[in-house]
């Protein structure tokens, strides 16, 4: 059986919705999904003009980049931000690389002008016996 469900959303909502739909794979809390969505959106925006991931990550995770992420989330308290940042590292959403960080490749979505993501799930009933 095949079913299709379309989720209409703005570009700002797209990345959060992506994380919401894929929640069984990452188990992020709603707060961490907000962080993740902002990071994914900024990655996608940078990827429009920068082709190399290492340069995107350098820009995204620099002090200025992290401050932009924090500001986008509306978080004034750096301590709160740093605690949640540490959780993103602990669960593998962000990974340490050298002196900086990288975004796990599962979350590196490069969106073009046609913002569209198609996910396919195969739900398989386990044998109850």
C-alpha positions as a Markdown table, in Angstrom:
| # | Residue | x | y | z |
|---|---|---|---|---|
| 1 | Unk | 0.0 | 0.0 | 0.0 |
| 2 | Unk | 1.3 | 3.5 | -0.8 |
| 3 | Unk | 0.2 | 6.7 | 0.8 |
| 4 | Unk | 1.4 | 10.2 | 0.2 |
| 5 | Unk | 1.2 | 13.0 | 2.7 |
| 6 | Unk | 2.2 | 16.5 | 1.7 |
| 7 | Unk | 3.3 | 19.0 | 4.3 |
| 8 | Unk | 3.1 | 22.6 | 3.1 |
| 9 | Unk | 5.4 | 25.0 | 5.0 |
| 10 | Unk | 7.4 | 28.1 | 4.7 |
| 11 | Unk | 11.2 | 27.8 | 4.1 |
| 12 | Unk | 11.7 | 28.7 | 7.8 |
| 13 | Unk | 9.5 | 25.9 | 8.9 |
| 14 | Unk | 10.9 | 23.3 | 6.4 |
| 15 | Unk | 13.9 | 22.2 | 8.4 |
| 16 | Unk | 12.0 | 22.0 | 11.7 |
| 17 | Unk | 9.4 | 19.9 | 9.9 |
| 18 | Unk | 12.1 | 17.7 | 8.4 |
| 19 | Unk | 13.4 | 17.0 | 11.9 |
| 20 | Unk | 9.9 | 16.4 | 13.3 |
| 21 | Unk | 9.2 | 13.8 | 10.6 |
| 22 | Unk | 12.5 | 12.1 | 11.1 |
| 23 | Unk | 12.3 | 12.2 | 14.9 |
| 24 | Unk | 12.3 | 8.4 | 15.3 |
| 25 | Unk | 15.9 | 8.4 | 13.9 |
| 26 | Unk | 17.4 | 11.1 | 16.1 |
| 27 | Unk | 15.1 | 11.6 | 19.2 |
| 28 | Unk | 15.9 | 15.3 | 19.5 |
| 29 | Unk | 13.8 | 17.2 | 21.9 |
| 30 | Unk | 11.6 | 20.1 | 20.5 |
| 31 | Unk | 14.2 | 22.6 | 21.8 |
| 32 | Unk | 17.1 | 20.7 | 20.2 |
| 33 | Unk | 15.0 | 20.5 | 17.0 |
| 34 | Unk | 14.8 | 24.3 | 17.0 |
| 35 | Unk | 18.6 | 24.5 | 17.3 |
| 36 | Unk | 19.0 | 21.9 | 14.6 |
| 37 | Unk | 16.6 | 23.6 | 12.2 |
| 38 | Unk | 18.4 | 26.9 | 12.5 |
| 39 | Unk | 21.8 | 25.2 | 11.9 |
| 40 | Unk | 20.4 | 23.3 | 8.9 |
| 41 | Unk | 18.8 | 26.4 | 7.4 |
| 42 | Unk | 22.0 | 28.4 | 7.8 |
| 43 | Unk | 24.0 | 25.6 | 6.3 |
| 44 | Unk | 21.7 | 25.5 | 3.3 |
| 45 | Unk | 21.8 | 29.2 | 2.9 |
| 46 | Unk | 25.7 | 29.2 | 2.9 |
| 47 | Unk | 25.8 | 26.3 | 0.5 |
| 48 | Unk | 24.1 | 28.4 | -2.2 |
| 49 | Unk | 27.3 | 30.5 | -2.5 |
| 50 | Unk | 30.0 | 28.2 | -1.0 |
| 51 | Unk | 30.6 | 24.8 | -2.5 |
| 52 | Unk | 33.1 | 23.3 | 0.0 |
| 53 | Unk | 31.6 | 22.0 | 3.2 |
| 54 | Unk | 34.8 | 22.7 | 5.2 |
| 55 | Unk | 34.4 | 26.4 | 4.4 |
| 56 | Unk | 30.7 | 26.3 | 5.3 |
| 57 | Unk | 31.4 | 24.7 | 8.6 |
| 58 | Unk | 34.3 | 27.1 | 9.4 |
| 59 | Unk | 31.9 | 30.0 | 8.8 |
| 60 | Unk | 28.8 | 28.5 | 10.4 |
| 61 | Unk | 30.6 | 27.3 | 13.6 |
| 62 | Unk | 32.9 | 30.3 | 14.1 |
| 63 | Unk | 32.3 | 32.6 | 17.1 |
| 64 | Unk | 30.3 | 35.0 | 14.8 |
| 65 | Unk | 28.4 | 32.1 | 13.3 |
| 66 | Unk | 27.5 | 30.6 | 16.7 |
| 67 | Unk | 26.4 | 34.1 | 17.8 |
| 68 | Unk | 24.1 | 34.3 | 14.7 |
| 69 | Unk | 22.6 | 30.9 | 15.6 |
| 70 | Unk | 22.0 | 32.1 | 19.1 |
| 71 | Unk | 20.4 | 35.3 | 18.0 |
| 72 | Unk | 18.2 | 33.5 | 15.5 |
| 73 | Unk | 16.9 | 31.4 | 18.3 |
| 74 | Unk | 16.3 | 34.5 | 20.4 |
| 75 | Unk | 18.5 | 33.2 | 23.3 |
| 76 | Unk | 20.3 | 35.8 | 25.3 |
| 77 | Unk | 21.8 | 33.5 | 27.9 |
| 78 | Unk | 25.0 | 32.0 | 26.5 |
| 79 | Unk | 25.0 | 29.3 | 29.3 |
| 80 | Unk | 21.7 | 28.0 | 28.1 |
| 81 | Unk | 22.9 | 28.0 | 24.5 |
| 82 | Unk | 26.1 | 26.2 | 25.4 |
| 83 | Unk | 24.3 | 23.5 | 27.4 |
| 84 | Unk | 22.1 | 22.7 | 24.4 |
| 85 | Unk | 25.1 | 23.0 | 22.0 |
| 86 | Unk | 26.8 | 20.3 | 24.1 |
| 87 | Unk | 23.7 | 18.1 | 23.8 |
| 88 | Unk | 23.8 | 18.4 | 20.0 |
| 89 | Unk | 27.4 | 17.2 | 20.2 |
| 90 | Unk | 26.6 | 14.4 | 22.6 |
| 91 | Unk | 23.9 | 12.9 | 20.4 |
| 92 | Unk | 26.0 | 13.3 | 17.2 |
| 93 | Unk | 24.0 | 16.0 | 15.4 |
| 94 | Unk | 27.2 | 18.0 | 15.6 |
| 95 | Unk | 30.6 | 16.4 | 15.5 |
| 96 | Unk | 34.0 | 17.7 | 16.6 |
| 97 | Unk | 36.5 | 17.8 | 13.8 |
| 98 | Unk | 39.9 | 19.3 | 14.5 |
| 99 | Unk | 39.5 | 22.5 | 16.4 |
| 100 | Unk | 35.9 | 23.0 | 15.2 |
| 101 | Unk | 32.6 | 21.3 | 14.4 |
| 102 | Unk | 30.8 | 19.8 | 11.5 |
| 103 | Unk | 27.2 | 19.0 | 10.9 |
| 104 | Unk | 26.4 | 15.3 | 10.6 |
| 105 | Unk | 26.1 | 14.6 | 6.9 |
| 106 | Unk | 22.5 | 13.3 | 7.4 |
| 107 | Unk | 21.5 | 16.9 | 8.1 |
| 108 | Unk | 23.4 | 18.7 | 5.3 |
| 109 | Unk | 20.6 | 19.6 | 3.0 |
| 110 | Unk | 21.4 | 21.9 | 0.2 |
| 111 | Unk | 18.2 | 23.4 | -1.0 |
| 112 | Unk | 17.8 | 25.2 | -4.3 |
| 113 | Unk | 15.1 | 27.6 | -5.4 |
| 114 | Unk | 12.6 | 24.7 | -5.5 |
| 115 | Unk | 12.4 | 23.9 | -1.9 |
| 116 | Unk | 11.2 | 20.3 | -1.8 |
| 117 | Unk | 12.2 | 17.3 | 0.2 |
| 118 | Unk | 10.8 | 13.9 | -0.5 |
| 119 | Unk | 11.1 | 11.2 | 2.2 |
| 120 | Unk | 10.2 | 7.6 | 1.8 |
| 121 | Unk | 9.3 | 5.4 | 4.7 |
| 122 | Unk | 8.8 | 1.6 | 4.5 |
| 123 | Unk | 6.7 | 0.6 | 7.6 |
| 124 | Unk | 7.1 | -3.1 | 8.1 |
| 125 | Unk | 4.9 | -5.0 | 10.6 |
| 126 | Unk | 7.1 | -7.2 | 12.8 |
| 127 | Unk | 6.0 | -10.8 | 13.1 |
| 128 | Unk | 4.1 | -11.0 | 16.5 |
| 129 | Unk | 5.2 | -14.7 | 17.0 |
